[in-house]
Amino acid sequence: MRRPISPDGPSRYLREADRLHIADRLIEKASIRQIAAELGRSPSTISREIRRNGVPVRAGSSQWVYRPHAAQSRAEARRPRPKTGKIGQNPELRDFIQRHLEQRWSPEQICQVLRARFPDRPEMHVTHETIYQALYVQGRGELRRELTSALRTGRARRRPHRQAHKRQPRFTAPMVMISDRPAEAADRAVPGHWEGDCIVGAGHRSAIGTLVERTTRFTMLVHLPNGHRAEHFHQALTATISQLPPHLRRSLTWDQGNEMAGHQLFSTAVNMPVYFCNPASPWQRGSNENTNGLLRQYFPKGTDLSLHSREHLDTVAAELNSRPRKTLGWETPAERLSKLLATTRK
């Protein structure tokens, strides 16, 4: 007997209709787990609601009853904002924090010392985020605002992070995004569209470039003996792609890694446009991500990748290209590419 979902959609908090349902089902002797399943909630949520908002039948009675309208009123009374935070409720804690901020301690240092100095007093324990909230959130008034000048940054307000519309351009040359890539690349109908990335070694000090052709899943590896800084990477990538015939250089899709800062020079040198994925969107290079996982069998994480020679990289790539793939009807990438090249020559 699942209760119909409210037309207002799911809610983080229990509504009055939820509490009426709980009361009705308790009268019917339903279990906590049954009620939780009917409401699409955790059993602990229902148990806590009954425990917090159940009331004695009469004063001094050991029997209790759950009254939904009274429970709703109590929940609403507890909810008003803003509430005084932990620091504002404890003058001793507030003074301790302010005193050490004036001594230019960081919030994280203060939190660690509080736990060490008052191990048996949880009311004196806070996280560094709580201190930042008390400093920066308007209307809290728990710590003096001028104490922000003692922080490492000295900022009087918090700087937001990871806002796409305020993100600085990654490269000097403008990027062309994957949304502008030709439709023929997306449907894998035409060969010559590649995905690329780097797998990095221990401490990000070494790397191997990886290239995967989208239609055939054919793999090429870029040897980076001089490291993967942009100037070295541009030269190595250009040399690798130049081995391909012109009709297999239709496009290259890459993430926004620093190694591609020279993308415009590369594109001009090999006559091949470069498209960039959106930030934190590895699925936009799905074939390449899958291949990178296969390559980790040969080049484990945390190892020095500069130890591998050009010849060894060619051997690994040839081994991958000779594996039958389910997505290719159990043909190998090498076989599929060879067929395409033969068709093109006719």
Residue pairs with C-beta under 8 A, 6 or more apart in sequence:
1 38
2 37
2 38
2 40
3 17
3 18
3 21
3 38
3 39
5 40
6 15
6 17
10 40
13 75
14 41
14 45
14 49
14 75
16 68
16 69
16 72
18 39
18 41
19 49
19 53
19 68
19 69
19 71
19 72
20 68
21 35
21 38
21 39
22 35
22 39
22 46
22 49
22 50
22 66
22 68
23 66
23 67
23 68
25 34
25 35
25 38
26 35
26 50
26 66
32 43
32 46
32 47
32 50
33 43
35 46
36 42
36 43
36 45
36 46
39 46
49 71
50 66
52 74
53 66
53 70
53 71
53 74
53 75
54 64
54 65
54 66
54 71
55 64
55 65
55 66
55 67
55 70
56 62
56 63
56 64
56 65
57 63
57 64
57 65
82 139
82 140
84 142
85 130
85 133
85 134
85 140
85 142
86 93
86 123
86 126
86 130
87 93
87 94
87 97
87 126
87 130
87 131
87 134
87 142
87 143
88 94
88 134
88 140
88 141
88 142
90 123
90 124
92 124
93 114
93 123
93 124
93 126
94 142
94 143
96 110
96 114
96 124
97 110
97 126
97 131
97 134
97 143
98 143
98 144
98 147
100 109
100 110
100 113
101 107
101 110
101 131
101 143
101 147
101 150
101 151
102 147
102 150
103 150
104 150
105 113
106 128
106 151
106 152
107 128
107 131
107 132
107 151
108 128
110 128
110 131
111 125
111 126
111 127
111 128
111 131
114 124
114 125
114 126
115 125
117 124
118 124
118 125
131 143
132 158
133 140
134 140
134 142
134 143
135 143
135 145
135 147
135 148
135 151
136 148
136 157
136 158
145 156
148 154
148 155
148 156
148 157
149 156
153 159
160 166
164 279
167 279
169 175
170 256
170 258
171 260
171 261
171 263
172 261
173 263
173 264
175 256
175 263
175 276
176 273
176 274
176 275
176 276
177 275
177 276
177 277
177 278
178 253
178 275
178 276
178 277
178 278
178 284
180 275
181 193
181 251
181 253
181 275
182 193
182 250
182 251
184 190
184 193
184 250
185 193
185 214
185 250
185 251
185 253
188 214
188 215
189 215
190 215
190 250
191 213
191 214
191 215
191 216
191 248
191 250
191 337
191 340
192 213
192 215
192 247
192 248
192 249
192 250
192 251
193 213
193 214
193 215
193 250
193 251
193 252
193 253
194 211
194 212
194 213
194 214
194 251
194 252
194 253
195 211
195 212
195 214
195 252
195 253
195 254
195 285
195 286
195 287
195 288
196 209
196 210
196 211
196 212
196 237
196 252
196 253
196 254
196 285
196 288
197 209
197 210
197 254
197 255
197 257
197 285
197 288
197 289
197 292
198 207
198 208
198 209
198 210
198 224
198 228
198 233
198 257
198 259
199 207
199 208
199 210
199 292
199 295
199 296
199 299
199 305
200 206
200 207
200 228
200 305
201 207
201 299
201 302
201 303
201 304
201 305
201 306
202 302
202 303
202 304
205 227
205 304
205 306
206 224
206 227
206 228
206 304
206 305
206 306
207 224
207 227
207 228
207 259
207 305
208 221
208 222
208 223
208 224
208 295
208 299
208 305
208 308
208 313
209 221
209 222
209 223
209 224
209 228
209 233
209 236
209 237
209 240
209 259
210 219
210 220
210 221
210 222
210 288
210 291
210 292
210 295
211 219
211 220
211 221
211 222
211 240
211 241
211 252
211 288
212 218
212 219
212 287
212 288
212 291
213 219
213 248
213 333
213 337
214 287
215 336
215 340
216 328
216 333
216 336
216 337
216 340
217 287
217 291
217 325
217 327
217 328
217 333
217 336
218 321
218 333
218 334
218 336
218 337
219 291
219 317
219 320
219 321
219 333
220 240
220 317
221 295
221 313
221 314
221 316
221 317
222 233
222 236
222 237
222 240
223 236
223 240
223 308
223 309
223 310
223 313
224 232
224 233
224 236
224 305
224 306
225 306
225 310
226 232
226 236
227 306
228 259
229 259
230 258
230 259
230 260
230 261
230 262
231 262
233 259
233 260
233 262
234 262
234 265
234 266
237 266
238 266
238 269
238 270
241 249
241 252
241 266
241 270
241 272
242 269
242 270
245 341
246 271
247 344
249 270
249 271
249 272
250 272
251 272
251 273
251 274
251 275
252 272
252 273
252 274
252 275
253 274
253 275
253 276
253 277
253 284
253 285
254 260
254 263
254 274
254 275
254 276
254 277
254 285
255 276
255 277
255 282
255 285
256 276
256 277
256 279
260 266
260 274
260 276
263 274
263 276
266 272
266 274
267 273
267 274
277 284
277 285
278 284
282 289
283 289
291 320
294 320
295 316
295 320
298 316
299 305
299 308
299 316
318 334
320 333
321 332
321 333
321 334
321 337
322 332
322 334
323 332
323 333
324 330
324 331
324 332
325 331
325 332
325 333
328 336
